[in-house]
Amino acid sequence: MASKTILLVCLLVATVAIVVPMAEAHLGLISGLLGLIRIQGTLFCSPTGNVGTGGATATLVFANATLQLLCGTVGNVISTATTSSQGIFSILLDPLQFLLSSLLADCKLMVRTPLSACNSSLTGLLASPLQFIGITISGLLNIVNIIPGGFNLIN
């Protein structure tokens, strides 16, 4: 009887040892326990993508605009987001795939939707470097918070 119990326990341990790493690798659970990188902000309909001189109430938001996170010298598209009806966007990244220092140095946000989509008198595209603003801890999750460093008009 004792040998059957030992055999059963060994089989359970072996099964867990095989299944759990496969599930973690497949579902990304390891990265979920370590944290994530969140790039977020509000895009305004202005030549700078920021709040205009009249303040937030006087500056319209840029709804349904497509933003891309571009990295490297050739501008590889890493992620894409679309602003909400309030101009808000959010991009989530796995920190096991990106170094914070590389993101801040080599990546930028690019608004691919022409500015004329929100204001017919504006032409060109917007680009912004990234700016680290801190880390938020939520349970076991460490969230690295990044915002646009300031959009500039590109013709």
PyRosetta script that sets phi, psi and omega in degrees:
from pyrosetta import init, pose_from_sequence

init()
pose = pose_from_sequence("MASKTILLVCLLVATVAIVVPMAEAHLGLISGLLGLIRIQGTLFCSPTGNVGTGGATATLVFANATLQLLCGTVGNVISTATTSSQGIFSILLDPLQFLLSSLLADCKLMVRTPLSACNSSLTGLLASPLQFIGITISGLLNIVNIIPGGFNLIN")
pose.set_psi(1, -43.3)
pose.set_omega(1, -179.9)
pose.set_phi(2, -64.2)
pose.set_psi(2, -36.7)
pose.set_omega(2, 179.8)
pose.set_phi(3, -68.6)
pose.set_psi(3, -32.9)
pose.set_omega(3, 176.7)
pose.set_phi(4, -67.9)
pose.set_psi(4, -39.7)
pose.set_omega(4, 178.6)
pose.set_phi(5, -65.8)
pose.set_psi(5, -43.4)
pose.set_omega(5, 178.2)
pose.set_phi(6, -62.9)
pose.set_psi(6, -41.8)
pose.set_omega(6, 178.6)
pose.set_phi(7, -63.0)
pose.set_psi(7, -42.9)
pose.set_omega(7, 179.7)
pose.set_phi(8, -63.5)
pose.set_psi(8, -44.3)
pose.set_omega(8, 178.9)
pose.set_phi(9, -62.7)
pose.set_psi(9, -42.2)
pose.set_omega(9, 178.2)
pose.set_phi(10, -62.3)
pose.set_psi(10, -40.9)
pose.set_omega(10, 178.1)
pose.set_phi(11, -65.0)
pose.set_psi(11, -41.8)
pose.set_omega(11, 178.6)
pose.set_phi(12, -63.9)
pose.set_psi(12, -43.9)
pose.set_omega(12, 178.8)
pose.set_phi(13, -63.1)
pose.set_psi(13, -42.7)
pose.set_omega(13, 179.1)
pose.set_phi(14, -63.5)
pose.set_psi(14, -42.0)
pose.set_omega(14, 179.5)
pose.set_phi(15, -62.9)
pose.set_psi(15, -46.5)
pose.set_omega(15, 179.3)
pose.set_phi(16, -63.3)
pose.set_psi(16, -40.3)
pose.set_omega(16, -179.7)
pose.set_phi(17, -63.1)
pose.set_psi(17, -28.0)
pose.set_omega(17, -179.6)
pose.set_phi(18, -90.9)
pose.set_psi(18, -44.6)
pose.set_omega(18, -172.6)
pose.set_phi(19, -74.0)
pose.set_psi(19, -43.7)
pose.set_omega(19, -175.7)
pose.set_phi(20, -61.4)
pose.set_psi(20, -49.0)
pose.set_omega(20, 177.8)
pose.set_phi(21, -61.2)
pose.set_psi(21, -35.3)
pose.set_omega(21, 178.2)
pose.set_phi(22, -65.8)
pose.set_psi(22, -42.2)
pose.set_omega(22, 179.4)
pose.set_phi(23, -65.5)
pose.set_psi(23, -42.3)
pose.set_omega(23, 179.2)
pose.set_phi(24, -63.0)
pose.set_psi(24, -43.0)
pose.set_omega(24, 179.4)
pose.set_phi(25, -66.4)
pose.set_psi(25, -40.7)
pose.set_omega(25, -176.7)
pose.set_phi(26, -72.3)
pose.set_psi(26, -41.4)
pose.set_omega(26, -174.5)
pose.set_phi(27, -95.4)
pose.set_psi(27, -6.1)
pose.set_omega(27, -178.7)
pose.set_phi(28, 72.1)
pose.set_psi(28, 25.9)
pose.set_omega(28, -177.6)
pose.set_phi(29, -64.5)
pose.set_psi(29, -32.2)
pose.set_omega(29, 179.7)
pose.set_phi(30, -61.6)
pose.set_psi(30, -47.3)
pose.set_omega(30, -179.4)
pose.set_phi(31, -66.7)
pose.set_psi(31, -30.6)
pose.set_omega(31, 176.8)
pose.set_phi(32, -64.9)
pose.set_psi(32, -33.0)
pose.set_omega(32, 178.5)
pose.set_phi(33, -76.5)
pose.set_psi(33, -29.6)
pose.set_omega(33, -178.8)
pose.set_phi(34, -81.3)
pose.set_psi(34, -39.9)
pose.set_omega(34, -179.6)
pose.set_phi(35, 147.1)
pose.set_psi(35, -170.5)
pose.set_omega(35, 176.5)
pose.set_phi(36, -153.1)
pose.set_psi(36, 166.5)
pose.set_omega(36, 178.0)
pose.set_phi(37, -111.4)
pose.set_psi(37, 127.3)
pose.set_omega(37, -179.0)
pose.set_phi(38, -119.9)
pose.set_psi(38, 122.3)
pose.set_omega(38, 174.8)
pose.set_phi(39, -109.2)
pose.set_psi(39, 120.6)
pose.set_omega(39, -176.5)
pose.set_phi(40, -147.5)
pose.set_psi(40, 163.6)
pose.set_omega(40, 178.8)
pose.set_phi(41, 173.1)
pose.set_psi(41, -174.1)
pose.set_omega(41, 176.6)
pose.set_phi(42, -122.3)
pose.set_psi(42, 130.6)
pose.set_omega(42, 179.9)
pose.set_phi(43, -102.0)
pose.set_psi(43, 125.3)
pose.set_omega(43, 179.8)
pose.set_phi(44, -103.4)
pose.set_psi(44, 154.2)
pose.set_omega(44, -178.9)
pose.set_phi(45, -85.9)
pose.set_psi(45, 79.6)
pose.set_omega(45, -179.9)
pose.set_phi(46, -147.4)
pose.set_psi(46, 165.5)
pose.set_omega(46, 179.5)
pose.set_phi(47, -61.4)
pose.set_psi(47, -16.2)
pose.set_omega(47, 179.0)
pose.set_phi(48, -110.7)
pose.set_psi(48, -5.8)
pose.set_omega(48, -177.5)
pose.set_phi(49, 74.1)
pose.set_psi(49, 3.7)
pose.set_omega(49, -178.3)
pose.set_phi(50, -113.0)
pose.set_psi(50, 178.3)
pose.set_omega(50, 178.0)
pose.set_phi(51, -63.6)
pose.set_psi(51, 134.6)
pose.set_omega(51, 179.5)
pose.set_phi(52, -79.7)
pose.set_psi(52, -173.8)
pose.set_omega(52, -176.2)
pose.set_phi(53, -66.2)
pose.set_psi(53, -24.0)
pose.set_omega(53, -179.6)
pose.set_phi(54, -82.8)
pose.set_psi(54, -0.9)
pose.set_omega(54, -179.6)
pose.set_phi(55, 91.3)
pose.set_psi(55, 177.4)
pose.set_omega(55, -175.0)
pose.set_phi(56, -63.9)
pose.set_psi(56, -33.0)
pose.set_omega(56, -178.4)
pose.set_phi(57, -72.8)
pose.set_psi(57, -25.7)
pose.set_omega(57, -178.9)
pose.set_phi(58, -91.5)
pose.set_psi(58, -13.6)
pose.set_omega(58, -177.3)
pose.set_phi(59, -104.1)
pose.set_psi(59, 124.0)
pose.set_omega(59, 179.0)
pose.set_phi(60, -71.9)
pose.set_psi(60, 149.4)
pose.set_omega(60, 175.2)
pose.set_phi(61, -85.7)
pose.set_psi(61, 159.5)
pose.set_omega(61, 179.6)
pose.set_phi(62, -99.8)
pose.set_psi(62, 94.1)
pose.set_omega(62, -179.0)
pose.set_phi(63, -81.2)
pose.set_psi(63, 148.1)
pose.set_omega(63, 175.0)
pose.set_phi(64, 57.2)
pose.set_psi(64, 31.5)
pose.set_omega(64, 177.0)
pose.set_phi(65, -89.6)
pose.set_psi(65, 142.7)
pose.set_omega(65, 178.2)
pose.set_phi(66, -92.8)
pose.set_psi(66, 123.9)
pose.set_omega(66, 175.6)
pose.set_phi(67, -111.2)
pose.set_psi(67, 145.0)
pose.set_omega(67, 175.6)
pose.set_phi(68, -125.5)
pose.set_psi(68, 141.8)
pose.set_omega(68, 171.3)
pose.set_phi(69, -94.8)
pose.set_psi(69, 112.8)
pose.set_omega(69, -177.9)
pose.set_phi(70, -108.7)
pose.set_psi(70, 135.0)
pose.set_omega(70, -179.4)
pose.set_phi(71, -132.1)
pose.set_psi(71, 152.6)
pose.set_omega(71, 178.0)
pose.set_phi(72, 86.6)
pose.set_psi(72, 172.0)
pose.set_omega(72, -177.4)
pose.set_phi(73, -71.0)
pose.set_psi(73, -26.1)
pose.set_omega(73, 179.6)
pose.set_phi(74, -93.9)
pose.set_psi(74, -3.6)
pose.set_omega(74, 176.9)
pose.set_phi(75, 71.8)
pose.set_psi(75, 51.6)
pose.set_omega(75, 175.7)
pose.set_phi(76, -65.3)
pose.set_psi(76, 133.9)
pose.set_omega(76, 178.1)
pose.set_phi(77, -77.3)
pose.set_psi(77, 116.5)
pose.set_omega(77, -179.0)
pose.set_phi(78, -92.5)
pose.set_psi(78, -39.4)
pose.set_omega(78, -178.1)
pose.set_phi(79, -157.0)
pose.set_psi(79, 159.8)
pose.set_omega(79, 179.8)
pose.set_phi(80, -134.2)
pose.set_psi(80, 144.9)
pose.set_omega(80, 176.5)
pose.set_phi(81, -141.9)
pose.set_psi(81, 158.4)
pose.set_omega(81, 175.8)
pose.set_phi(82, -121.7)
pose.set_psi(82, 134.4)
pose.set_omega(82, 180.0)
pose.set_phi(83, -69.4)
pose.set_psi(83, 150.7)
pose.set_omega(83, 177.1)
pose.set_phi(84, -78.0)
pose.set_psi(84, -176.5)
pose.set_omega(84, 177.9)
pose.set_phi(85, -66.7)
pose.set_psi(85, -16.6)
pose.set_omega(85, 176.4)
pose.set_phi(86, -97.1)
pose.set_psi(86, 6.7)
pose.set_omega(86, 178.8)
pose.set_phi(87, 80.2)
pose.set_psi(87, 9.5)
pose.set_omega(87, -176.5)
pose.set_phi(88, -87.5)
pose.set_psi(88, 139.8)
pose.set_omega(88, 175.6)
pose.set_phi(89, -134.5)
pose.set_psi(89, 158.1)
pose.set_omega(89, 177.5)
pose.set_phi(90, -151.4)
pose.set_psi(90, 134.1)
pose.set_omega(90, 176.9)
pose.set_phi(91, -125.3)
pose.set_psi(91, 129.3)
pose.set_omega(91, 178.6)
pose.set_phi(92, -110.7)
pose.set_psi(92, 134.7)
pose.set_omega(92, -179.5)
pose.set_phi(93, -128.6)
pose.set_psi(93, 150.8)
pose.set_omega(93, 176.7)
pose.set_phi(94, -82.6)
pose.set_psi(94, 120.7)
pose.set_omega(94, -177.9)
pose.set_phi(95, -68.3)
pose.set_psi(95, -13.5)
pose.set_omega(95, 176.7)
pose.set_phi(96, -77.0)
pose.set_psi(96, -14.4)
pose.set_omega(96, -180.0)
pose.set_phi(97, -102.2)
pose.set_psi(97, -14.9)
pose.set_omega(97, -175.4)
pose.set_phi(98, -136.4)
pose.set_psi(98, 136.4)
pose.set_omega(98, 171.6)
pose.set_phi(99, -88.8)
pose.set_psi(99, 136.5)
pose.set_omega(99, -179.5)
pose.set_phi(100, -57.5)
pose.set_psi(100, -44.0)
pose.set_omega(100, -179.3)
pose.set_phi(101, -61.1)
pose.set_psi(101, -37.7)
pose.set_omega(101, 178.4)
pose.set_phi(102, -69.3)
pose.set_psi(102, -40.9)
pose.set_omega(102, 177.9)
pose.set_phi(103, -59.1)
pose.set_psi(103, -47.0)
pose.set_omega(103, -176.8)
pose.set_phi(104, -68.9)
pose.set_psi(104, -32.8)
pose.set_omega(104, -177.0)
pose.set_phi(105, -88.5)
pose.set_psi(105, -35.7)
pose.set_omega(105, -169.4)
pose.set_phi(106, -112.0)
pose.set_psi(106, -0.8)
pose.set_omega(106, -174.8)
pose.set_phi(107, -120.5)
pose.set_psi(107, 157.5)
pose.set_omega(107, 176.8)
pose.set_phi(108, -149.7)
pose.set_psi(108, 158.9)
pose.set_omega(108, 173.0)
pose.set_phi(109, -94.4)
pose.set_psi(109, 137.7)
pose.set_omega(109, 178.7)
pose.set_phi(110, -128.3)
pose.set_psi(110, 128.3)
pose.set_omega(110, 175.7)
pose.set_phi(111, -89.7)
pose.set_psi(111, 110.3)
pose.set_omega(111, -176.0)
pose.set_phi(112, -84.9)
pose.set_psi(112, -23.0)
pose.set_omega(112, 178.4)
pose.set_phi(113, -72.7)
pose.set_psi(113, 126.5)
pose.set_omega(113, -179.3)
pose.set_phi(114, -56.8)
pose.set_psi(114, 141.1)
pose.set_omega(114, 179.9)
pose.set_phi(115, -60.0)
pose.set_psi(115, -24.8)
pose.set_omega(115, 179.6)
pose.set_phi(116, -63.9)
pose.set_psi(116, -15.0)
pose.set_omega(116, 177.2)
pose.set_phi(117, -68.2)
pose.set_psi(117, -24.4)
pose.set_omega(117, 177.7)
pose.set_phi(118, -109.7)
pose.set_psi(118, -22.6)
pose.set_omega(118, 178.6)
pose.set_phi(119, -152.3)
pose.set_psi(119, 113.4)
pose.set_omega(119, -173.7)
pose.set_phi(120, -62.7)
pose.set_psi(120, -18.4)
pose.set_omega(120, -179.5)
pose.set_phi(121, -84.8)
pose.set_psi(121, -8.8)
pose.set_omega(121, -179.5)
pose.set_phi(122, -97.0)
pose.set_psi(122, 136.8)
pose.set_omega(122, 177.0)
pose.set_phi(123, -129.1)
pose.set_psi(123, 152.5)
pose.set_omega(123, 178.5)
pose.set_phi(124, 107.2)
pose.set_psi(124, -171.9)
pose.set_omega(124, -179.6)
pose.set_phi(125, -125.2)
pose.set_psi(125, 163.1)
pose.set_omega(125, 178.5)
pose.set_phi(126, -110.2)
pose.set_psi(126, 141.8)
pose.set_omega(126, 175.9)
pose.set_phi(127, -135.7)
pose.set_psi(127, 145.4)
pose.set_omega(127, -179.9)
pose.set_phi(128, -143.6)
pose.set_psi(128, 137.5)
pose.set_omega(128, 169.4)
pose.set_phi(129, -71.5)
pose.set_psi(129, 173.5)
pose.set_omega(129, -179.6)
pose.set_phi(130, -104.6)
pose.set_psi(130, 149.5)
pose.set_omega(130, -179.7)
pose.set_phi(131, -132.7)
pose.set_psi(131, 125.7)
pose.set_omega(131, 177.1)
pose.set_phi(132, -76.9)
pose.set_psi(132, 130.7)
pose.set_omega(132, 179.4)
pose.set_phi(133, -119.1)
pose.set_psi(133, -5.7)
pose.set_omega(133, 176.6)
pose.set_phi(134, 143.8)
pose.set_psi(134, -178.7)
pose.set_omega(134, -179.5)
pose.set_phi(135, -121.5)
pose.set_psi(135, 134.5)
pose.set_omega(135, 174.9)
pose.set_phi(136, -109.3)
pose.set_psi(136, 135.4)
pose.set_omega(136, 177.5)
pose.set_phi(137, -106.0)
pose.set_psi(137, 126.0)
pose.set_omega(137, 178.8)
pose.set_phi(138, -129.8)
pose.set_psi(138, 96.4)
pose.set_omega(138, -175.3)
pose.set_phi(139, 66.0)
pose.set_psi(139, -124.6)
pose.set_omega(139, 177.7)
pose.set_phi(140, -86.0)
pose.set_psi(140, -5.0)
pose.set_omega(140, -172.8)
pose.set_phi(141, -93.5)
pose.set_psi(141, 125.6)
pose.set_omega(141, 171.7)
pose.set_phi(142, -100.1)
pose.set_psi(142, 119.8)
pose.set_omega(142, -178.1)
pose.set_phi(143, -107.5)
pose.set_psi(143, 116.6)
pose.set_omega(143, 176.6)
pose.set_phi(144, -84.3)
pose.set_psi(144, 120.3)
pose.set_omega(144, -176.4)
pose.set_phi(145, -99.9)
pose.set_psi(145, 126.9)
pose.set_omega(145, 180.0)
pose.set_phi(146, -130.2)
pose.set_psi(146, 142.1)
pose.set_omega(146, 176.9)
pose.set_phi(147, -127.5)
pose.set_psi(147, 166.3)
pose.set_omega(147, 173.6)
pose.set_phi(148, -64.4)
pose.set_psi(148, 138.4)
pose.set_omega(148, 179.9)
pose.set_phi(149, -81.2)
pose.set_psi(149, -8.1)
pose.set_omega(149, -178.4)
pose.set_phi(150, 134.7)
pose.set_psi(150, 116.8)
pose.set_omega(150, -178.7)
pose.set_phi(151, -77.6)
pose.set_psi(151, 146.3)
pose.set_omega(151, 174.4)
pose.set_phi(152, -128.2)
pose.set_psi(152, 145.3)
pose.set_omega(152, -180.0)
pose.set_phi(153, -76.6)
pose.set_psi(153, 130.5)
pose.set_omega(153, 175.7)
pose.set_phi(154, -118.5)
pose.set_psi(154, 122.7)
pose.set_omega(154, -180.0)
pose.set_phi(155, -89.0)
pose.dump_pdb("model.pdb")
